[in-house]
């Protein structure tokens, strides 16, 4: 994402103004678990609401993938790649920052909130392409709780949950 995005100091959710800190700590953990025959990704819309054990698992904070100028303007993004060798499959996960409301006016419906976007390939073939953990259109009706890739399986298991859970 190379277009210029202006970050706002707060977000509007369900009629109340929340500090931008909550918009900046969406995170995910990626765990390669060959002994269980799976790769497991867990998403947290806010680390502030996560359990203490989450921080011990060294989550990727999506805001950290943004290049942000001193005035709060996000000008570029980077990606983080994880590799996992299972018994039958080589799995590669690419995580990127996703920004809500990019094309709206500055005050938009949910300002410039940050979430994550995940892509997964198995043995060189894309099996999940640019799936946002939360809706990027500000609807916030549901979000991804977890993504699991099982060794030898042709599908990706995505667990969705209502946003408020």
N, C-alpha and C positions, 0 to 999 in steps of 0.2 A: 504494500500500500504506500504509494509515493505521493499521494495528494496531500495538500496542506490541511490540517485539521486543527480547529481551535478548541482547546479544552476550557471548560467552564469550572468555576470554583465550587459548584454544588449541583446536585441533581434533584429533580422533582419526581417523587414516587408516591403514588396514592394520595396526592394532595399535600404532602409534607416535604419540606426541603431537607435533604440529607447532605452531610458534609462530603466533599470530594474524596476524602480518604476511603470511604466505603466503595467509591467507584474505582479506586485504584488498587484494590487488593484482591481482585478475583484471581484464583490460582487453581492449579491442578497438580496432582501427583501422577507419575508414570512409574509403574512397578513391573519389571520383568520377573516373572515367577515360573521359571522352567520346571521346577519341581512339581508345580501344580498344573503345568501344561497351559499356561496362559500369560497374556499381557493384560494388565489391569490399569485403567485410568480413572481417577476420581476427581470430580470438579467441585470447587468451593466458590460460590459467588462472592464471598467475603471471608477472608481469613479471620477477621474480627469475630465472626460467629462460629469459626471452626473449633474443634476440640484441640487441646494441647498436643496430642500425639501427631496431629497433622503437621505441625511445624518441625517435628523431629524427622519426618519423612522428606524433608527438603523440597517443598512444593515450588513449582515454577510460578512466579507472580507475573501475570501477563503485562502489567504496566511496565515491568522491567525490560520488555522487548521493544518499548517505544523510545525513540530519540526525541526528547522534549527540550525545547528552548526555555530560557529563564522566564519568559512570560507565560509559560504553560502551554505553548503551542506544540502539538505533536507534529513533527516534520518527516519522520521516517519510522519504519519498523524493521525488526529482524525476526529470525525464526530460531527455534531450538529443536534439534533433532535427537531422537533416542533410538537406539538399536537394541533388539532383543532376539536372541537365538533360542528358539524352542527346538524340540526334538525333530519336528518335521518342517518347521517354517522359520524363515528369517523375517522378522517384522520390523518395520521402520515407521516411527511416529514423528510427524512434524507438527510442532505447536507454533501458532502465531497469535498476535494480538488482533482482536476484532473490536472495532469502535462503533458503538451505537450512534445512530442519528447523524452520520457523517454528512449527508446531503441536505439536512434540514437547516433552517436559519439558526443563528447562534443560541437562541434560547430554547428552540425545539421542544419536543415533548419530554425528552429524557437527557438532554445535554449531550456530552461526549463521554459516556460511560464506557469502560473497557471490559471486555470479556475475552474468551479464548476461542480459537478456531483450530480444529484438529484434522489432519489428514493421515491416513494409515495405508501402508503398502505391505503386502505379504509376498515374499519371493519375487519382488520386483513389480508386482501387479497392484495397482491402486484398488483398495477395497472400501475406502471411505475417503471422500474428497471434500475438503473445506467445510466440515460440519461445525457450525457455531454451537458453543455450549449453551448460549442463551439466544433468544430471538434478537436479531439485529434491528428489528423495526420497532422497538420499544414496547411491544405488546406485553411481554413478561408474563405470559400465562403459564409457561412451563420452561424447564431447563433440563439439561442433561445432568444426571447424578453420577453415572458411571458408564464407561465403555470397556468391553471385554473382548479380546481376541483369543479364541481357544485354538490350541495347536491342532492342525489337521481339519478344522471346520471351515466351511466355505462362507460363513457369515460373521458379521460383527454384531455383538449384542449391545444395544444401547438401552439404558434404563433412564426413562424420563420421569420427572417429578414436578408437581405444581411448584411455581416459583417461591411461594412462601414457606416451603418445607426445608 
